[in-house]
Amino acid sequence: MDNGLLHTEKILADRKTFYIDLKENSRGMVVKITEDVGGNRDTIMVPAEILGDFIQALQEVKNTADQHSD
């Protein structure tokens, strides 16, 4: 297991796989979100201290998407 890895989740969506990892290092905790499409990977890092704001923004985007999917 990767050093500093505290928790991991995996989401499968069509041909994409998303990995959500909570990691800790000397600077603190970070959430690493990786999208894997056929071996091509893109990653963003979200500092754990703003995770609540990040989740709230995603929920607001989801709410808007839900309204437009009817």
Sine and cosine of phi, psi and omega as CSV:
sin_phi,cos_phi,sin_psi,cos_psi,sin_omega,cos_omega
0.00,0.00,0.58,-0.82,-0.03,-1.00
-0.88,0.48,0.70,-0.72,0.03,-1.00
-0.90,0.44,0.75,-0.66,0.00,-1.00
1.00,-0.02,-0.10,1.00,0.00,-1.00
-0.97,0.22,0.86,-0.52,-0.01,-1.00
-0.99,-0.17,-0.55,0.84,-0.05,-1.00
-0.31,-0.95,0.52,-0.85,0.06,-1.00
-0.61,-0.80,0.55,-0.84,0.09,-1.00
-0.74,-0.67,0.48,-0.88,0.00,-1.00
-0.75,-0.66,0.75,-0.66,0.02,-1.00
-0.83,-0.55,0.81,-0.58,0.05,-1.00
-0.98,-0.18,0.76,-0.65,-0.01,-1.00
-0.60,-0.80,0.97,-0.25,-0.05,-1.00
0.80,0.60,-0.87,-0.49,-0.03,-1.00
-0.99,-0.11,0.15,0.99,-0.01,-1.00
-0.95,-0.32,0.51,-0.86,0.15,-0.99
-0.81,-0.59,0.75,-0.66,0.05,-1.00
-0.94,-0.35,0.73,-0.69,0.08,-1.00
-0.91,-0.42,0.77,-0.64,0.04,-1.00
-0.86,-0.50,0.93,-0.36,-0.10,-1.00
-0.89,-0.46,0.74,-0.67,0.17,-0.99
-0.99,-0.13,0.86,-0.51,-0.06,-1.00
-0.81,-0.58,0.40,-0.92,0.05,-1.00
-0.75,-0.66,0.68,-0.73,0.09,-1.00
-0.67,-0.74,-0.18,-0.98,-0.06,-1.00
-0.90,0.44,-0.34,0.94,0.01,-1.00
-1.00,-0.06,-0.08,1.00,0.02,-1.00
0.81,-0.59,-0.34,-0.94,-0.02,-1.00
-0.98,-0.18,0.52,-0.85,0.01,-1.00
-0.58,-0.81,0.54,-0.84,0.12,-0.99
-0.98,-0.21,0.84,-0.55,0.00,-1.00
-0.97,-0.26,0.86,-0.50,-0.01,-1.00
-0.92,-0.39,0.88,-0.47,-0.05,-1.00
-0.87,-0.49,0.74,-0.67,0.11,-0.99
-0.96,-0.28,0.81,-0.59,0.02,-1.00
-0.89,-0.45,0.87,-0.49,0.05,-1.00
-0.82,-0.57,0.97,-0.23,0.02,-1.00
0.83,0.55,0.60,0.80,0.01,-1.00
1.00,-0.03,-0.23,0.97,0.09,-1.00
-1.00,0.02,0.81,-0.59,-0.09,-1.00
-0.88,-0.48,0.65,-0.76,0.16,-0.99
-0.81,-0.58,0.64,-0.77,-0.08,-1.00
-0.71,-0.70,0.62,-0.79,0.20,-0.98
-0.82,-0.57,0.45,-0.89,0.03,-1.00
-0.88,-0.48,0.76,-0.65,0.01,-1.00
-0.87,-0.49,0.87,-0.49,0.04,-1.00
-0.87,0.50,0.70,-0.72,-0.07,-1.00
-0.85,0.52,-0.50,0.86,-0.04,-1.00
-0.93,0.37,-0.31,0.95,0.07,-1.00
-0.94,-0.34,0.23,0.97,-0.03,-1.00
-0.86,0.51,-0.63,0.77,0.04,-1.00
-0.86,0.51,-0.70,0.71,0.04,-1.00
-0.90,0.44,-0.64,0.77,0.00,-1.00
-0.90,0.44,-0.72,0.70,0.01,-1.00
-0.91,0.42,-0.65,0.76,0.03,-1.00
-0.88,0.47,-0.68,0.74,0.03,-1.00
-0.90,0.44,-0.66,0.76,0.06,-1.00
-0.89,0.45,-0.63,0.77,0.02,-1.00
-0.90,0.44,-0.63,0.77,0.04,-1.00
-0.91,0.42,-0.64,0.77,0.07,-1.00
-0.90,0.43,-0.67,0.74,0.03,-1.00
-0.88,0.47,-0.68,0.73,0.02,-1.00
-0.86,0.51,-0.68,0.73,0.03,-1.00
-0.91,0.41,-0.68,0.73,0.03,-1.00
-0.87,0.49,-0.67,0.74,0.02,-1.00
-0.87,0.49,-0.64,0.77,0.01,-1.00
-0.91,0.42,-0.53,0.85,-0.06,-1.00
-1.00,-0.02,-0.08,1.00,-0.04,-1.00
-1.00,-0.06,-0.03,1.00,-0.01,-1.00
-0.97,0.22,0.00,0.00,0.00,0.00
